[in-house]
Amino acid sequence: MLEDTPLEVIDEVLQKSWKAFHQYSKFSIKQRADFMRAIARALQNSSDELIKTAMEETSLPEGRLKGEKARTVFQLNSYADACERGDWLEARIDTAHSDSNPQKPDIRKMLVPLGPVVVFGASNFPFAFSTAGGDTACAFAAGCPVIVKAHPGHAQTSTLVADLIMQAAAECKMPDGIFTHVYGASFGVGEALVKHPLTKAVSFTGSYIGGKQLFDWGNQRKEPIPVFAEMGSINPVFLLPHKLKTSTVDLAKLLVSSVTLGVGQFCTNPGLILGIEGDELQDFISAMGNEIKGIAPSKMLHPGIAKAYAEKRAKALEQENVTVIAEAELPSSDHCGAAIIATVTGKTFLSNELLQQEVFGPYTLVVRCQDITEMTAIAKHLEGQLTCTIMATEMELSEQAEMIEAIKNRCGRMILNGVPTGVEVCLSMQHGGPFPATTDARFTSVGADGIKRFVRPVAYQNWPNHLLPDELKNENPLHIYRTINNELTKEKIGN
């Protein structure tokens, strides 16, 4: 276990980061993009030691980690390309009209970086949501220095990746303080990072308790700051009757594979399945049970997560009228997570708030609704989610407009006839949702739109052209898209 970074060092780190911000924020979007691509190359060309270390720390298999590393490289390159395109800058220009009365001023607006960003590494993605993950990439693209607090569950892996970032920073001649790596198993380090007056934004992926605490600290400051916390989700799946009738066994297999993927350690794991009481639902539950029994339990990320899974699962199963349908046999090996499926009536679910709490692991609860009215009532009753999935025919979608609307109001991504696990890295992805899934449903942590978390708008009124940022100058030297007098274009202004 690496020692916590002393609190007096945290101040030094933020002071250095603040100085770096005033230099880096002036770097062109091409310079920022080139830096991110250099990190991607360093990660791509990293030695076998990185994967080996991650395997030892997280119990994740080699194939999964190599795939996740490749995803992280893709994220860095993808966000670098988006950074350089400049669309995210939202450059807006309304030119002056001297013939109007009163005279209309020249106003030009764009997004500018906030300042130093603190990134808390996630436990379940040691690469993609950690040291060089999407949050770090988005902050660099925005023009912000980054301080990463290594997750204690894979601190050595985080250190190796941090070294790669520092190599890329040296290669690209980045300012001293552009990136810093700190350690903290104690709450004190996290609190000091969030409450430091030079911290301007925070990102976090993890538990509700952890994310809410960071959010509260961020809002208790003299100058409150945005804390973008992704805090978990039970990702409900709504099974409509006709679709279930035509695909009972196939849907059972599909959902079991999603529930148990990666030992259920994904924020998009489907932890709740809703169907309407009847023979088809009973057949579906039986088919799921048969599939679950054949899933071999695997090690979870670390003993702490395995312990939390066992405790939260036990608490959920001891609730009144909750019945276990099937459970994979648990071996004697250390910190394994056994898959389990349980069931409860819609009436009981509506009356017991605890059943909405996430059980992080290969667990799912099937809710047996009396009818579509009760299913709709549950959709309206649910807390905010990252995803909601609907298994339905087109006719059923047309007939259940009220329920679809309720589902839309509860999530950031609606999936039709698929599974929520597997989050595509693309511009149209929305990985965020209403509280308590995240602290701000307006933003995403996957896709280049995530850059917008770490910027703010500034308008320039009546400024001479030569003193404007390149992004707003008449000649458009960066050749980016801008909205000029309400028209999206790459054209110059004037001759």
C-alpha positions in Angstrom: 0.0 0.0 0.0 1.4 3.4 -1.0 1.4 6.1 1.6 -1.1 8.9 1.5 0.2 12.2 0.0 0.8 14.6 3.0 -1.8 17.4 3.2 0.9 20.1 3.0 2.0 18.6 -0.3 -1.6 18.9 -1.6 -1.2 22.7 -1.3 2.1 22.6 -3.2 0.5 20.5 -6.0 -2.5 22.9 -6.4 -0.2 25.9 -6.4 1.9 24.4 -9.2 -1.2 23.3 -11.1 -2.6 26.8 -10.9 0.5 28.2 -12.4 0.4 25.6 -15.2 -3.2 26.5 -15.9 -2.3 30.1 -16.9 0.2 28.7 -19.4 -1.7 25.6 -20.7 -5.1 27.4 -21.1 -3.3 29.6 -23.7 -2.1 26.6 -25.7 -3.8 26.1 -29.0 -6.3 23.3 -29.4 -3.8 21.6 -31.7 -1.2 21.6 -29.0 -3.6 20.1 -26.5 -4.6 17.5 -29.1 -1.0 16.6 -29.8 -0.4 16.1 -26.1 -3.3 13.8 -25.8 -2.1 11.8 -28.8 1.3 11.5 -27.2 -0.3 10.0 -24.1 -2.2 7.6 -26.3 1.0 6.5 -28.0 2.8 6.0 -24.7 -0.1 3.9 -23.4 -0.3 1.9 -26.6 3.4 1.1 -26.5 3.6 0.4 -22.8 5.3 -2.7 -21.6 3.7 -6.0 -20.5 4.4 -4.9 -16.9 1.4 -2.6 -17.0 -1.1 -5.4 -17.8 0.6 -7.8 -15.4 0.4 -5.2 -12.6 -3.3 -4.5 -13.3 -4.1 -8.2 -13.3 -2.4 -8.7 -9.9 -4.2 -5.6 -8.4 -7.7 -6.1 -9.8 -8.2 -9.8 -10.5 -9.4 -8.8 -14.0 -8.3 -11.2 -16.8 -5.7 -10.3 -19.3 -8.1 -10.1 -22.2 -10.4 -7.7 -20.5 -7.5 -5.4 -19.5 -6.0 -5.4 -22.9 -9.4 -4.5 -24.4 -9.8 -1.8 -21.8 -6.4 -0.4 -22.5 -7.2 -0.3 -26.3 -10.4 1.5 -25.4 -8.5 4.1 -23.4 -6.1 4.7 -26.3 -9.1 5.2 -28.6 -10.7 7.6 -26.1 -7.5 9.7 -26.0 -7.3 9.9 -29.7 -11.0 10.4 -30.2 -11.2 13.3 -27.8 -8.0 14.7 -29.2 -9.6 14.8 -32.7 -12.7 16.4 -31.2 -10.6 18.9 -29.3 -8.9 20.0 -32.5 -12.2 20.2 -34.5 -13.3 22.8 -32.0 -17.0 22.2 -32.2 -17.2 21.9 -28.4 -16.0 25.5 -28.1 -19.5 26.6 -29.2 -18.1 29.7 -30.8 -20.9 32.2 -31.3 -20.6 35.5 -33.1 -23.2 38.3 -33.6 -21.6 41.1 -35.5 -22.4 44.8 -34.9 -25.1 46.6 -36.8 -24.4 50.3 -37.0 -27.6 51.1 -38.7 -29.8 49.8 -35.9 -31.3 52.0 -33.2 -29.9 51.7 -30.7 -26.7 50.4 -32.3 -26.2 46.7 -31.9 -22.8 45.8 -30.4 -20.4 43.1 -31.7 -20.6 40.1 -29.3 -18.6 37.0 -29.5 -18.8 34.0 -27.1 -16.9 30.8 -26.6 -16.1 28.2 -23.9 -13.0 28.6 -21.8 -11.3 26.3 -19.3 -12.2 26.4 -15.6 -8.8 25.6 -14.1 -7.2 22.7 -12.2 -9.4 19.5 -12.3 -9.2 16.8 -9.7 -10.0 13.3 -11.0 -10.8 10.4 -8.7 -9.8 7.1 -10.3 -12.6 4.5 -10.5 -12.2 1.0 -9.0 -13.8 -1.0 -11.8 -11.9 0.5 -14.8 -8.2 0.8 -14.0 -7.5 2.4 -17.4 -10.7 3.8 -19.1 -12.1 5.6 -16.0 -8.9 6.1 -14.1 -5.5 7.9 -14.5 -5.5 8.4 -18.3 -9.2 7.8 -18.7 -12.0 9.8 -20.2 -12.2 12.5 -17.4 -8.4 13.2 -17.7 -8.6 13.3 -21.5 -11.6 15.7 -21.4 -9.9 18.0 -18.9 -6.8 18.2 -21.0 -8.9 18.9 -24.1 -10.7 21.7 -22.3 -7.3 23.3 -21.4 -7.2 22.3 -17.7 -4.3 20.8 -15.7 -5.2 17.5 -14.0 -4.6 16.1 -10.5 -5.4 12.4 -10.3 -6.0 10.7 -7.0 -5.1 7.1 -7.5 -7.7 4.5 -6.6 -6.3 2.5 -3.6 -7.4 -0.7 -5.3 -5.0 -0.3 -8.2 -2.5 2.3 -7.0 0.6 0.6 -8.6 -1.2 0.4 -12.0 -2.2 4.1 -11.6 1.4 5.0 -10.9 2.7 3.2 -14.1 0.1 5.1 -16.2 0.9 8.4 -14.5 4.6 7.8 -15.5 3.4 7.5 -19.1 1.5 10.8 -18.9 4.6 12.5 -17.5 6.7 11.1 -20.4 4.2 12.5 -22.9 4.2 15.9 -21.0 8.0 16.1 -21.3 7.9 15.1 -25.0 5.3 17.8 -25.7 7.1 20.4 -23.5 4.0 20.9 -21.3 4.3 23.3 -18.4 5.4 22.0 -15.0 2.3 21.0 -13.1 0.1 20.1 -16.1 -0.4 16.7 -14.4 0.1 15.4 -10.9 -0.5 12.0 -9.3 -1.4 11.7 -5.6 -2.4 8.9 -3.3 -5.0 8.8 -0.6 -6.8 5.8 1.1 -8.0 8.2 3.8 -10.9 10.6 3.4 -8.6 13.5 4.4 -6.7 13.6 1.1 -9.9 13.6 -0.9 -11.4 16.4 1.3 -8.2 18.5 1.0 -8.3 18.2 -2.8 -11.9 19.1 -3.2 -11.8 22.0 -0.7 -8.6 23.6 -1.9 -9.4 27.0 -3.2 -7.5 26.5 -6.5 -9.4 23.3 -7.4 -12.0 24.4 -10.0 -13.8 21.1 -10.8 -13.9 17.5 -9.7 -14.8 14.2 -11.4 -15.6 10.9 -9.8 -16.9 7.5 -10.7 -17.9 5.2 -7.8 -20.4 4.7 -5.0 -23.3 7.0 -4.0 -21.7 7.6 -0.5 -18.4 8.6 -2.0 -19.8 10.8 -4.8 -22.3 12.5 -2.5 -19.6 13.3 0.0 -17.4 14.9 -2.7 -20.4 16.8 -4.0 -21.2 18.1 -0.5 -17.6 19.2 0.1 -17.6 21.0 -3.3 -20.7 22.9 -2.3 -19.6 23.8 1.2 -16.7 25.8 -0.1 -16.6 29.6 0.0 -16.6 29.3 -3.8 -18.7 26.3 -4.7 -17.3 24.2 -7.6 -18.9 21.6 -9.9 -18.5 18.0 -8.8 -19.3 15.6 -11.6 -20.0 12.4 -9.8 -21.3 9.2 -11.4 -22.6 7.3 -8.4 -24.3 4.1 -9.7 -27.5 2.9 -11.1 -29.7 -0.2 -11.1 -30.5 0.2 -14.9 -34.0 -1.2 -15.0 -35.2 -3.4 -17.9 -38.9 -3.2 -18.8 -40.2 -6.4 -20.4 -43.4 -5.8 -22.3 -45.7 -8.8 -22.8 -45.8 -9.4 -26.5 -42.0 -9.1 -26.9 -41.5 -11.4 -23.9 -43.9 -14.0 -25.4 -42.0 -14.2 -28.7 -38.5 -14.2 -27.2 -38.7 -15.7 -23.7 -35.6 -17.9 -23.6 -33.5 -15.6 -25.8 -34.2 -12.6 -23.6 -33.4 -14.6 -20.5 -30.0 -15.6 -21.9 -29.3 -12.1 -23.1 -30.0 -10.5 -19.8 -28.1 -13.1 -17.7 -25.0 -12.5 -19.9 -25.4 -8.8 -19.2 -26.0 -9.2 -15.4 -23.0 -11.4 -15.0 -20.6 -9.7 -17.4 -17.4 -8.8 -15.5 -18.8 -10.3 -12.4 -21.5 -7.6 -12.5 -19.0 -4.9 -11.8 -20.3 -2.4 -14.4 -22.2 0.8 -13.6 -24.7 -0.2 -16.4 -25.3 -3.7 -14.9 -29.1 -4.4 -15.2 -30.0 -4.8 -11.5 -33.8 -4.6 -12.0 -36.1 -6.4 -14.4 -39.8 -5.6 -14.6 -42.4 -7.8 -16.2 -46.2 -8.5 -16.0 -47.3 -11.5 -14.0 -48.3 -14.4 -16.2 -47.1 -17.7 -17.7 -44.5 -16.0 -20.0 -42.9 -14.1 -17.1 -42.7 -17.3 -15.1 -41.1 -19.1 -18.0 -38.7 -16.2 -18.3 -37.8 -16.4 -14.6 -37.2 -20.1 -14.8 -35.0 -19.7 -17.9 -33.0 -17.0 -16.1 -32.6 -19.3 -13.1 -31.3 -22.1 -15.3 -28.8 -19.8 -16.9 -27.6 -18.3 -13.5 -26.9 -21.8 -12.1 -24.4 -22.4 -14.9 -22.4 -19.2 -14.3 -19.1 -20.0 -12.6 -18.4 -17.3 -9.9 -15.2 -15.3 -10.4 -13.1 -13.1 -8.3 -14.3 -9.5 -7.8 -12.0 -6.5 -8.1 -10.8 -6.6 -4.5 -11.9 -8.0 -1.1 -13.7 -4.8 -0.2 -16.0 -4.9 -3.2 -16.7 -8.6 -2.6 -17.5 -7.9 1.1 -19.8 -5.0 0.1 -21.6 -7.2 -2.5 -22.2 -9.9 0.0 -23.5 -7.5 2.6 -25.8 -5.5 0.3 -27.1 -8.6 -1.4 -27.9 -10.2 2.0 -29.7 -7.0 3.1 -31.8 -7.0 -0.1 -32.7 -10.6 0.2 -33.8 -10.4 3.8 -36.5 -7.9 2.8 -40.1 -9.1 3.2 -41.5 -11.0 0.3 -38.2 -11.2 -1.6 -37.6 -14.7 -2.9 -34.4 -16.2 -4.3 -35.0 -17.9 -7.7 -31.5 -19.2 -8.3 -27.9 -18.7 -7.2 -24.6 -19.9 -8.7 -22.7 -22.1 -6.3 -20.0 -20.1 -4.5 -16.5 -21.7 -4.4 -14.2 -21.5 -1.4 -11.7 -19.2 -3.3 -11.2 -15.6 -2.1 -13.5 -12.7 -2.8 -15.6 -14.3 -5.4 -19.1 -13.0 -6.4 -21.8 -15.6 -7.0 -24.6 -14.6 -9.4 -28.1 -14.5 -8.1 -31.6 -13.8 -9.3 -34.5 -12.9 -6.9 -38.1 -11.8 -7.4 -40.7 -9.7 -5.7 -44.2 -8.3 -6.4 -44.7 -4.9 -7.8 -46.7 -3.9 -4.8 -43.8 -4.8 -2.4 -41.3 -3.0 -4.6 -43.3 0.2 -4.6 -43.5 0.1 -0.8 -39.8 -0.7 0.0 -37.3 2.0 -1.0 -34.4 -0.2 -0.1 -35.1 -2.4 -3.1 -34.1 0.5 -5.3 -30.5 0.6 -3.9 -27.7 -0.7 -6.1 -26.2 -4.1 -5.3 -22.9 -3.8 -7.1 -22.2 -7.2 -8.5 -23.9 -10.1 -10.4 -27.3 -9.6 -8.8 -30.7 -8.8 -10.3 -34.2 -8.5 -9.0 -37.3 -9.4 -11.1 -40.4 -7.4 -10.2 -43.7 -9.1 -11.1 -46.1 -6.3 -11.9 -49.9 -6.9 -11.8 -50.5 -5.1 -15.1 -49.1 -2.3 -17.3 -50.6 0.3 -15.0 -48.5 -0.9 -12.1 -45.4 -1.1 -14.3 -46.0 2.5 -15.3 -46.4 3.5 -11.7 -43.0 1.9 -10.9 -41.4 3.7 -13.9 -42.6 7.0 -12.4 -41.5 6.0 -8.9 -37.9 5.1 -9.8 -34.9 7.2 -8.9 -32.6 8.6 -11.6 -30.7 6.1 -13.7 -27.9 6.0 -16.1 -29.9 3.7 -18.4 -33.3 2.2 -18.9 -34.0 -0.6 -21.3 -37.2 -1.5 -23.0 -37.9 -4.8 -24.5 -40.9 -4.3 -26.7 -42.4 -4.5 -30.2 -43.1 -1.3 -32.2 -46.8 -1.7 -31.5 -46.2 -1.9 -27.8 -44.1 1.2 -27.9 -46.9 3.1 -29.7 -49.4 1.9 -27.1 -47.4 2.7 -24.0 -46.6 6.4 -24.6 -47.2 7.3 -20.9 -44.8 4.7 -19.7 -42.1 5.6 -22.3 -42.3 9.2 -21.2 -41.9 8.2 -17.5 -38.9 6.1 -18.4 -37.3 9.0 -20.4 -37.7 11.2 -17.4 -35.7 8.8 -15.2 -32.6 8.1 -17.3 -29.9 9.4 -19.6 -29.9 6.6 -22.2 -32.9 4.5 -23.3 -32.0 1.2 -24.9 -34.5 -0.7 -27.1 -34.2 -4.5 -27.4 -30.6 -4.6 -26.2 -28.6 -4.6 -23.0 -27.2 -1.6 -21.1 -23.7 -3.0 -20.7 -21.3 -1.9 -23.3 -20.9 1.9 -23.5 -19.9 3.1 -27.0 -17.3 5.9 -27.1 -18.9 8.3 -29.5 -20.2 11.8 -29.7 -23.9 10.8 -29.4 -23.3 8.7 -26.2 -25.0 10.0 -23.0 -23.4 8.4 -20.0 -25.1 10.3 -17.2 -28.6 10.6 -15.7 -30.8 12.3 -13.2 -29.7 12.2 -9.5 -28.7 9.9 -7.8 -27.2 8.3 -10.9 -25.1 11.5 -11.3 -24.8 14.9 -9.7 -25.6 16.7 -13.0 -27.7 15.0 -15.6 -26.9 17.7 -18.2 -23.4 16.2 -18.9 -21.9 13.0 -20.0 -18.7 11.3 -18.9 -18.3 9.3 -22.2 -17.9 10.9 -25.6 -16.3 14.2 -26.5 -19.3 16.2 -25.1 -17.7 15.3 -21.7 -15.2 18.1 -22.4 -18.0 20.6 -21.7 -17.9 19.7 -18.0 -14.6 21.6 -17.5 -15.4 24.8 -19.3 -17.5 28.0 -18.9 -18.8 30.6 -21.4 -17.2 34.0 -21.8 -18.5 36.7 -24.1 -16.3 39.4 -25.7 -18.2 42.6 -26.5 -16.8 45.2 -29.0 -13.2 43.9 -28.8 -10.8 44.7 -31.6 -10.2 41.8 -33.9 -6.4 41.4 -33.2 -7.0 41.1 -29.4 -9.7 38.4 -29.7 -8.8 34.7 -29.2 -8.1 32.9 -32.5 -11.3 31.0 -32.2 -13.3 34.3 -32.5 -11.2 36.3 -35.0 -12.8 37.4 -38.3 -10.4 35.4 -40.4 -11.1 32.1 -38.5 -7.4 31.0 -38.5 -8.3 27.6 -36.8 -10.9 26.9 -39.6 -13.5 25.7 -37.0 -17.3 25.8 -37.2 -18.8 28.9 -35.7 -22.3 30.2 -35.5 -22.2 33.6 -37.1 -25.4 35.7 -37.0 -27.3 32.4 -36.4 -25.7 30.5 -39.3 -23.3 27.6 -38.7 -20.3 28.1 -40.9 -16.5 27.9 -41.3 -16.5 31.1 -43.4 -14.5 34.2 -42.5 -16.1 37.5 -41.5 -15.6 40.3 -44.1 -13.0 40.4 -46.8 
